[in-house]
Amino acid sequence: MISPSTPPAVTAALKRLARDGLLRVHRGGEIRLTQKGRAEAQRLALRHQLAEKLLTDVIGLHWTRGTTQPSASNTASRPRSKRFC
């Protein structure tokens, strides 16, 4: 489940992502990933898929439980997984 975000939080996140060169906000509100942003998104998607595979195929967690709680494990595993991906 995606957490609801307030407009100020979304604006702050967009500014941070733009500052880091991951996206561009164009006139009219169009938001596009940069090449760097697309690469980072692909890296994060792969990391998520690998974590899901670990939970379901290796640990044996049912797939519905392996995909519903990524937030807690994502934060806890960030420093370790960064070395592998």
Beta strands, then each sheet from edge to edge (+ up, - down):
strand 1: 23-25
strand 2: 31-33
sheet 1: 1+ 2-
end
